[in-house]
Amino acid sequence: MKDWVFLFPGQGSQYVGMGREFYENYSEVRELFSQAGEILEMDIAKLCFEGPEEILVLTDNVQPAVTVVNLACFTVLQLHEIYPMAAAGHSLGEYSALFVAGVLDLKDVLNLVRRRGIFMQEAADEEPGSMAAIMDLDQGKLKEICDTCGVEVANVNCAEQTIITGHVDPVERAISLSTEAGAKMCVKLNVSGPWHSRCMTSARNRFEPHVRRCTFHDPQIPVINNVDAAPLQSAQEAPGKLIDQICSPVLWQQSMESLIAAGHDHFVEVGPKKVLRGLMRRINRNVKALNVEDSASLAAFLQANR
């Protein structure tokens, strides 16, 4: 049996049908979906399994949907007596990590991610923007371009991939300058807003009182925060980190390097798709990275855990 760090994906990893196999095969997962549906007052199973995609991808729908599927995959691993030694989540995924670390209960997690999605989309409607992936460009040069154009870094995913965010025209200019500066590739992302930027300030302000009303507990396992790539030390720290995360960059590469430096070398992405598993291969090829999202990936994981 290995010591596994659980990694939870965020918005962008969704697809119609996610979680269906575990729902059909485990009564505990069906119970989770039922509980989630009652808390959220929405048919979360139908949303995840049937979509349609244009409804699933709406920010206020996809945030609770991905979170429930993350927790469904976590539930299945628990049933196989696999427990995390530490946890982290990418942006939205941080809420799943806080749940498994015992920091937040299910009701608070789901209510927070639903409101987070609503407030983020409202902010994006008020201040429209976009995001882009910049590949293989020196970080110092990219920072210079961001400062010149008035855009921000949204995610430091790995050394070769940084996501920028901001208003539409400045992002377009930053793409152009990054290309001229020698970026291997620049890809505009299919997102509905400039996440993790100052454009989200109104979302942060609306979200804060809801976070402050929740009950937080000290983490039972190390959980790494997006905003500083450091372990959460206490319940008192948690609300501020979640509030700041709305406008702050996701320091994913630094978070993974922090976990590896602490001695962790087995990681499993718990939730839909393999985005974080793929990023780990770019961050450090010497660690083991797997994923669990359906019966096939679960079987492969259990085989590797022997």
Contacts in CASP RR format, 6 or more apart in sequence:
PFRMAT RR
TARGET T0000
AUTHOR 0000-0000-0000
METHOD contacts of the structure
MODEL  1
MKDWVFLFPGQGSQYVGMGREFYENYSEVRELFSQAGEILEMDIAKLCFE
GPEEILVLTDNVQPAVTVVNLACFTVLQLHEIYPMAAAGHSLGEYSALFV
AGVLDLKDVLNLVRRRGIFMQEAADEEPGSMAAIMDLDQGKLKEICDTCG
VEVANVNCAEQTIITGHVDPVERAISLSTEAGAKMCVKLNVSGPWHSRCM
TSARNRFEPHVRRCTFHDPQIPVINNVDAAPLQSAQEAPGKLIDQICSPV
LWQQSMESLIAAGHDHFVEVGPKKVLRGLMRRINRNVKALNVEDSASLAA
FLQANR
1 305 0 8 1.000
2 266 0 8 1.000
2 288 0 8 1.000
2 304 0 8 1.000
2 305 0 8 1.000
3 85 0 8 1.000
3 264 0 8 1.000
3 266 0 8 1.000
4 82 0 8 1.000
4 84 0 8 1.000
4 85 0 8 1.000
4 266 0 8 1.000
4 267 0 8 1.000
4 268 0 8 1.000
4 305 0 8 1.000
5 84 0 8 1.000
5 85 0 8 1.000
5 86 0 8 1.000
5 87 0 8 1.000
5 88 0 8 1.000
5 259 0 8 1.000
5 264 0 8 1.000
5 266 0 8 1.000
5 267 0 8 1.000
5 268 0 8 1.000
6 74 0 8 1.000
6 77 0 8 1.000
6 84 0 8 1.000
6 86 0 8 1.000
6 87 0 8 1.000
6 88 0 8 1.000
6 97 0 8 1.000
6 100 0 8 1.000
6 268 0 8 1.000
6 270 0 8 1.000
7 87 0 8 1.000
7 88 0 8 1.000
7 89 0 8 1.000
7 90 0 8 1.000
7 267 0 8 1.000
7 268 0 8 1.000
7 269 0 8 1.000
7 270 0 8 1.000
7 276 0 8 1.000
7 277 0 8 1.000
7 280 0 8 1.000
8 70 0 8 1.000
8 87 0 8 1.000
8 88 0 8 1.000
8 89 0 8 1.000
8 90 0 8 1.000
8 93 0 8 1.000
8 94 0 8 1.000
8 96 0 8 1.000
8 97 0 8 1.000
8 100 0 8 1.000
8 269 0 8 1.000
8 270 0 8 1.000
8 271 0 8 1.000
8 276 0 8 1.000
9 66 0 8 1.000
9 70 0 8 1.000
9 89 0 8 1.000
9 90 0 8 1.000
9 93 0 8 1.000
9 269 0 8 1.000
9 271 0 8 1.000
9 272 0 8 1.000
9 273 0 8 1.000
9 275 0 8 1.000
9 276 0 8 1.000
10 66 0 8 1.000
10 70 0 8 1.000
10 89 0 8 1.000
10 90 0 8 1.000
10 91 0 8 1.000
10 92 0 8 1.000
10 93 0 8 1.000
11 59 0 8 1.000
11 62 0 8 1.000
11 63 0 8 1.000
11 66 0 8 1.000
11 91 0 8 1.000
11 92 0 8 1.000
11 195 0 8 1.000
12 62 0 8 1.000
12 66 0 8 1.000
12 273 0 8 1.000
12 275 0 8 1.000
13 66 0 8 1.000
13 271 0 8 1.000
13 272 0 8 1.000
13 273 0 8 1.000
13 275 0 8 1.000
14 56 0 8 1.000
14 57 0 8 1.000
14 62 0 8 1.000
14 65 0 8 1.000
14 66 0 8 1.000
14 69 0 8 1.000
14 272 0 8 1.000
15 53 0 8 1.000
15 272 0 8 1.000
15 273 0 8 1.000
16 48 0 8 1.000
16 49 0 8 1.000
16 50 0 8 1.000
16 51 0 8 1.000
16 52 0 8 1.000
16 53 0 8 1.000
16 56 0 8 1.000
17 48 0 8 1.000
17 49 0 8 1.000
17 50 0 8 1.000
17 51 0 8 1.000
18 48 0 8 1.000
18 49 0 8 1.000
18 65 0 8 1.000
18 66 0 8 1.000
18 69 0 8 1.000
18 271 0 8 1.000
18 272 0 8 1.000
18 293 0 8 1.000
19 29 0 8 1.000
19 48 0 8 1.000
19 49 0 8 1.000
19 69 0 8 1.000
19 72 0 8 1.000
19 73 0 8 1.000
19 272 0 8 1.000
19 293 0 8 1.000
19 294 0 8 1.000
20 48 0 8 1.000
20 49 0 8 1.000
21 294 0 8 1.000
21 295 0 8 1.000
22 29 0 8 1.000
22 72 0 8 1.000
22 73 0 8 1.000
22 75 0 8 1.000
22 76 0 8 1.000
22 294 0 8 1.000
22 295 0 8 1.000
23 29 0 8 1.000
23 30 0 8 1.000
23 33 0 8 1.000
23 45 0 8 1.000
23 49 0 8 1.000
23 72 0 8 1.000
25 295 0 8 1.000
26 75 0 8 1.000
26 76 0 8 1.000
26 79 0 8 1.000
28 75 0 8 1.000
28 76 0 8 1.000
28 79 0 8 1.000
29 72 0 8 1.000
29 75 0 8 1.000
29 76 0 8 1.000
32 68 0 8 1.000
32 71 0 8 1.000
32 72 0 8 1.000
32 75 0 8 1.000
33 44 0 8 1.000
33 45 0 8 1.000
33 48 0 8 1.000
33 68 0 8 1.000
33 72 0 8 1.000
35 106 0 8 1.000
36 44 0 8 1.000
36 64 0 8 1.000
36 68 0 8 1.000
36 71 0 8 1.000
36 106 0 8 1.000
36 110 0 8 1.000
37 43 0 8 1.000
37 44 0 8 1.000
37 45 0 8 1.000
39 106 0 8 1.000
39 107 0 8 1.000
39 110 0 8 1.000
39 111 0 8 1.000
40 64 0 8 1.000
40 110 0 8 1.000
40 111 0 8 1.000
40 114 0 8 1.000
42 61 0 8 1.000
42 64 0 8 1.000
44 64 0 8 1.000
44 65 0 8 1.000
44 68 0 8 1.000
47 55 0 8 1.000
47 56 0 8 1.000
47 61 0 8 1.000
47 65 0 8 1.000
48 56 0 8 1.000
48 65 0 8 1.000
48 68 0 8 1.000
48 69 0 8 1.000
55 61 0 8 1.000
56 62 0 8 1.000
56 65 0 8 1.000
57 192 0 8 1.000
58 121 0 8 1.000
58 192 0 8 1.000
59 117 0 8 1.000
59 118 0 8 1.000
59 120 0 8 1.000
59 121 0 8 1.000
59 124 0 8 1.000
59 192 0 8 1.000
60 114 0 8 1.000
60 117 0 8 1.000
60 118 0 8 1.000
60 121 0 8 1.000
63 92 0 8 1.000
63 113 0 8 1.000
63 114 0 8 1.000
63 116 0 8 1.000
63 117 0 8 1.000
64 110 0 8 1.000
64 113 0 8 1.000
64 114 0 8 1.000
66 92 0 8 1.000
66 93 0 8 1.000
66 271 0 8 1.000
66 272 0 8 1.000
67 92 0 8 1.000
67 93 0 8 1.000
67 95 0 8 1.000
67 96 0 8 1.000
67 109 0 8 1.000
67 110 0 8 1.000
67 113 0 8 1.000
68 110 0 8 1.000
69 271 0 8 1.000
69 272 0 8 1.000
69 293 0 8 1.000
70 93 0 8 1.000
70 96 0 8 1.000
70 270 0 8 1.000
70 271 0 8 1.000
70 272 0 8 1.000
71 96 0 8 1.000
71 99 0 8 1.000
71 106 0 8 1.000
72 271 0 8 1.000
73 270 0 8 1.000
73 271 0 8 1.000
73 292 0 8 1.000
73 293 0 8 1.000
74 96 0 8 1.000
74 99 0 8 1.000
74 100 0 8 1.000
74 270 0 8 1.000
76 292 0 8 1.000
76 298 0 8 1.000
77 83 0 8 1.000
77 268 0 8 1.000
77 270 0 8 1.000
77 292 0 8 1.000
80 298 0 8 1.000
80 302 0 8 1.000
82 301 0 8 1.000
82 305 0 8 1.000
84 100 0 8 1.000
84 101 0 8 1.000
84 221 0 8 1.000
85 221 0 8 1.000
85 222 0 8 1.000
85 264 0 8 1.000
86 221 0 8 1.000
86 222 0 8 1.000
86 223 0 8 1.000
86 224 0 8 1.000
86 259 0 8 1.000
86 262 0 8 1.000
86 264 0 8 1.000
87 96 0 8 1.000
87 97 0 8 1.000
87 100 0 8 1.000
87 101 0 8 1.000
87 221 0 8 1.000
87 222 0 8 1.000
87 223 0 8 1.000
87 224 0 8 1.000
88 94 0 8 1.000
88 97 0 8 1.000
88 223 0 8 1.000
88 224 0 8 1.000
88 255 0 8 1.000
88 256 0 8 1.000
88 259 0 8 1.000
89 96 0 8 1.000
89 97 0 8 1.000
89 224 0 8 1.000
89 226 0 8 1.000
89 276 0 8 1.000
90 155 0 8 1.000
90 226 0 8 1.000
90 250 0 8 1.000
90 252 0 8 1.000
90 275 0 8 1.000
90 276 0 8 1.000
91 155 0 8 1.000
91 195 0 8 1.000
91 196 0 8 1.000
91 226 0 8 1.000
91 245 0 8 1.000
91 250 0 8 1.000
92 113 0 8 1.000
92 116 0 8 1.000
94 225 0 8 1.000
94 226 0 8 1.000
94 242 0 8 1.000
94 245 0 8 1.000
95 104 0 8 1.000
95 109 0 8 1.000
95 112 0 8 1.000
95 113 0 8 1.000
95 242 0 8 1.000
96 109 0 8 1.000
96 270 0 8 1.000
97 223 0 8 1.000
97 224 0 8 1.000
98 104 0 8 1.000
98 109 0 8 1.000
98 219 0 8 1.000
98 223 0 8 1.000
98 232 0 8 1.000
98 238 0 8 1.000
98 242 0 8 1.000
99 105 0 8 1.000
99 106 0 8 1.000
99 109 0 8 1.000
100 221 0 8 1.000
101 219 0 8 1.000
101 220 0 8 1.000
101 221 0 8 1.000
101 222 0 8 1.000
101 223 0 8 1.000
101 232 0 8 1.000
102 217 0 8 1.000
102 219 0 8 1.000
102 220 0 8 1.000
103 216 0 8 1.000
103 217 0 8 1.000
103 218 0 8 1.000
103 219 0 8 1.000
103 223 0 8 1.000
103 232 0 8 1.000
103 235 0 8 1.000
103 238 0 8 1.000
104 112 0 8 1.000
104 214 0 8 1.000
104 215 0 8 1.000
104 216 0 8 1.000
104 217 0 8 1.000
104 238 0 8 1.000
105 215 0 8 1.000
108 214 0 8 1.000
108 215 0 8 1.000
111 210 0 8 1.000
112 207 0 8 1.000
112 210 0 8 1.000
112 211 0 8 1.000
112 214 0 8 1.000
112 242 0 8 1.000
115 206 0 8 1.000
115 207 0 8 1.000
115 210 0 8 1.000
116 203 0 8 1.000
116 207 0 8 1.000
116 246 0 8 1.000
119 202 0 8 1.000
119 203 0 8 1.000
119 206 0 8 1.000
119 207 0 8 1.000
120 193 0 8 1.000
120 195 0 8 1.000
120 200 0 8 1.000
120 203 0 8 1.000
120 246 0 8 1.000
121 192 0 8 1.000
121 193 0 8 1.000
122 202 0 8 1.000
122 203 0 8 1.000
122 206 0 8 1.000
123 199 0 8 1.000
123 200 0 8 1.000
123 201 0 8 1.000
123 202 0 8 1.000
123 203 0 8 1.000
124 192 0 8 1.000
124 193 0 8 1.000
124 194 0 8 1.000
124 195 0 8 1.000
124 199 0 8 1.000
124 200 0 8 1.000
126 202 0 8 1.000
127 167 0 8 1.000
127 194 0 8 1.000
127 199 0 8 1.000
127 202 0 8 1.000
128 167 0 8 1.000
128 168 0 8 1.000
128 193 0 8 1.000
128 194 0 8 1.000
129 165 0 8 1.000
129 166 0 8 1.000
129 167 0 8 1.000
129 168 0 8 1.000
129 171 0 8 1.000
129 193 0 8 1.000
129 194 0 8 1.000
129 199 0 8 1.000
130 165 0 8 1.000
130 166 0 8 1.000
130 167 0 8 1.000
130 168 0 8 1.000
130 171 0 8 1.000
130 172 0 8 1.000
130 188 0 8 1.000
130 189 0 8 1.000
130 191 0 8 1.000
130 193 0 8 1.000
130 194 0 8 1.000
131 154 0 8 1.000
131 163 0 8 1.000
131 164 0 8 1.000
131 165 0 8 1.000
131 166 0 8 1.000
131 171 0 8 1.000
131 188 0 8 1.000
131 189 0 8 1.000
131 191 0 8 1.000
131 193 0 8 1.000
131 194 0 8 1.000
131 195 0 8 1.000
132 163 0 8 1.000
132 164 0 8 1.000
132 171 0 8 1.000
132 174 0 8 1.000
132 175 0 8 1.000
132 186 0 8 1.000
132 187 0 8 1.000
132 188 0 8 1.000
132 189 0 8 1.000
133 161 0 8 1.000
133 162 0 8 1.000
133 163 0 8 1.000
133 185 0 8 1.000
133 186 0 8 1.000
133 187 0 8 1.000
133 189 0 8 1.000
134 142 0 8 1.000
134 161 0 8 1.000
134 162 0 8 1.000
134 163 0 8 1.000
134 164 0 8 1.000
134 174 0 8 1.000
134 175 0 8 1.000
134 178 0 8 1.000
134 183 0 8 1.000
134 186 0 8 1.000
135 160 0 8 1.000
135 161 0 8 1.000
135 183 0 8 1.000
135 184 0 8 1.000
135 185 0 8 1.000
135 186 0 8 1.000
135 187 0 8 1.000
136 160 0 8 1.000
136 182 0 8 1.000
136 183 0 8 1.000
136 184 0 8 1.000
136 185 0 8 1.000
137 162 0 8 1.000
137 178 0 8 1.000
137 181 0 8 1.000
137 182 0 8 1.000
137 183 0 8 1.000
137 184 0 8 1.000
138 181 0 8 1.000
139 162 0 8 1.000
141 181 0 8 1.000
142 153 0 8 1.000
142 162 0 8 1.000
142 164 0 8 1.000
142 178 0 8 1.000
143 153 0 8 1.000
145 174 0 8 1.000
145 177 0 8 1.000
145 178 0 8 1.000
145 181 0 8 1.000
146 152 0 8 1.000
146 153 0 8 1.000
146 164 0 8 1.000
146 174 0 8 1.000
148 174 0 8 1.000
148 177 0 8 1.000
149 170 0 8 1.000
149 171 0 8 1.000
149 173 0 8 1.000
149 174 0 8 1.000
149 177 0 8 1.000
150 166 0 8 1.000
150 170 0 8 1.000
150 174 0 8 1.000
151 164 0 8 1.000
151 165 0 8 1.000
151 166 0 8 1.000
151 167 0 8 1.000
151 170 0 8 1.000
151 171 0 8 1.000
151 174 0 8 1.000
151 197 0 8 1.000
152 164 0 8 1.000
152 165 0 8 1.000
152 166 0 8 1.000
152 196 0 8 1.000
152 197 0 8 1.000
152 198 0 8 1.000
152 249 0 8 1.000
153 162 0 8 1.000
153 163 0 8 1.000
153 164 0 8 1.000
153 165 0 8 1.000
153 249 0 8 1.000
154 163 0 8 1.000
154 164 0 8 1.000
154 165 0 8 1.000
154 194 0 8 1.000
154 195 0 8 1.000
154 196 0 8 1.000
154 197 0 8 1.000
154 249 0 8 1.000
154 250 0 8 1.000
155 162 0 8 1.000
155 163 0 8 1.000
155 196 0 8 1.000
155 249 0 8 1.000
155 250 0 8 1.000
155 252 0 8 1.000
156 162 0 8 1.000
156 249 0 8 1.000
156 250 0 8 1.000
156 251 0 8 1.000
156 252 0 8 1.000
156 253 0 8 1.000
156 254 0 8 1.000
157 163 0 8 1.000
157 250 0 8 1.000
157 252 0 8 1.000
157 253 0 8 1.000
157 279 0 8 1.000
157 282 0 8 1.000
158 252 0 8 1.000
158 253 0 8 1.000
158 279 0 8 1.000
158 282 0 8 1.000
158 283 0 8 1.000
159 253 0 8 1.000
159 282 0 8 1.000
159 283 0 8 1.000
160 184 0 8 1.000
160 282 0 8 1.000
161 279 0 8 1.000
161 282 0 8 1.000
163 189 0 8 1.000
164 171 0 8 1.000
164 174 0 8 1.000
165 171 0 8 1.000
165 194 0 8 1.000
165 195 0 8 1.000
165 196 0 8 1.000
165 197 0 8 1.000
165 199 0 8 1.000
166 194 0 8 1.000
166 197 0 8 1.000
166 199 0 8 1.000
167 194 0 8 1.000
167 199 0 8 1.000
171 188 0 8 1.000
171 194 0 8 1.000
175 186 0 8 1.000
175 188 0 8 1.000
178 186 0 8 1.000
179 186 0 8 1.000
193 199 0 8 1.000
194 200 0 8 1.000
196 245 0 8 1.000
196 246 0 8 1.000
196 247 0 8 1.000
196 248 0 8 1.000
196 249 0 8 1.000
196 250 0 8 1.000
197 247 0 8 1.000
198 247 0 8 1.000
200 246 0 8 1.000
200 247 0 8 1.000
201 247 0 8 1.000
203 246 0 8 1.000
204 243 0 8 1.000
204 244 0 8 1.000
204 246 0 8 1.000
204 247 0 8 1.000
207 243 0 8 1.000
207 246 0 8 1.000
208 243 0 8 1.000
211 239 0 8 1.000
211 240 0 8 1.000
211 242 0 8 1.000
211 243 0 8 1.000
212 239 0 8 1.000
214 239 0 8 1.000
216 235 0 8 1.000
216 236 0 8 1.000
216 238 0 8 1.000
216 239 0 8 1.000
217 235 0 8 1.000
218 234 0 8 1.000
218 235 0 8 1.000
219 231 0 8 1.000
219 232 0 8 1.000
222 231 0 8 1.000
222 232 0 8 1.000
222 259 0 8 1.000
222 262 0 8 1.000
223 231 0 8 1.000
223 232 0 8 1.000
224 230 0 8 1.000
224 231 0 8 1.000
224 232 0 8 1.000
224 255 0 8 1.000
224 258 0 8 1.000
224 259 0 8 1.000
225 231 0 8 1.000
225 232 0 8 1.000
225 241 0 8 1.000
225 245 0 8 1.000
225 255 0 8 1.000
226 241 0 8 1.000
226 245 0 8 1.000
226 248 0 8 1.000
226 249 0 8 1.000
226 250 0 8 1.000
226 251 0 8 1.000
226 252 0 8 1.000
226 255 0 8 1.000
227 241 0 8 1.000
227 244 0 8 1.000
227 245 0 8 1.000
227 248 0 8 1.000
227 249 0 8 1.000
227 251 0 8 1.000
228 241 0 8 1.000
228 251 0 8 1.000
229 251 0 8 1.000
229 254 0 8 1.000
229 255 0 8 1.000
229 257 0 8 1.000
229 258 0 8 1.000
230 258 0 8 1.000
231 258 0 8 1.000
232 238 0 8 1.000
232 241 0 8 1.000
252 276 0 8 1.000
252 279 0 8 1.000
253 279 0 8 1.000
253 283 0 8 1.000
256 267 0 8 1.000
256 279 0 8 1.000
256 280 0 8 1.000
256 283 0 8 1.000
256 284 0 8 1.000
257 283 0 8 1.000
257 284 0 8 1.000
259 267 0 8 1.000
260 283 0 8 1.000
260 284 0 8 1.000
260 287 0 8 1.000
264 287 0 8 1.000
265 286 0 8 1.000
265 287 0 8 1.000
265 288 0 8 1.000
266 287 0 8 1.000
266 288 0 8 1.000
267 276 0 8 1.000
267 277 0 8 1.000
267 280 0 8 1.000
267 287 0 8 1.000
267 288 0 8 1.000
267 289 0 8 1.000
267 290 0 8 1.000
268 289 0 8 1.000
268 290 0 8 1.000
268 291 0 8 1.000
268 292 0 8 1.000
268 301 0 8 1.000
269 275 0 8 1.000
269 276 0 8 1.000
269 277 0 8 1.000
269 289 0 8 1.000
269 290 0 8 1.000
269 291 0 8 1.000
269 292 0 8 1.000
269 293 0 8 1.000
270 291 0 8 1.000
270 292 0 8 1.000
271 291 0 8 1.000
271 292 0 8 1.000
271 293 0 8 1.000
272 293 0 8 1.000
273 291 0 8 1.000
273 293 0 8 1.000
274 291 0 8 1.000
274 293 0 8 1.000
276 289 0 8 1.000
276 291 0 8 1.000
277 289 0 8 1.000
277 290 0 8 1.000
277 291 0 8 1.000
278 289 0 8 1.000
280 287 0 8 1.000
280 289 0 8 1.000
281 289 0 8 1.000
288 304 0 8 1.000
290 297 0 8 1.000
290 300 0 8 1.000
290 301 0 8 1.000
290 304 0 8 1.000
291 297 0 8 1.000
291 301 0 8 1.000
292 298 0 8 1.000
292 301 0 8 1.000
END
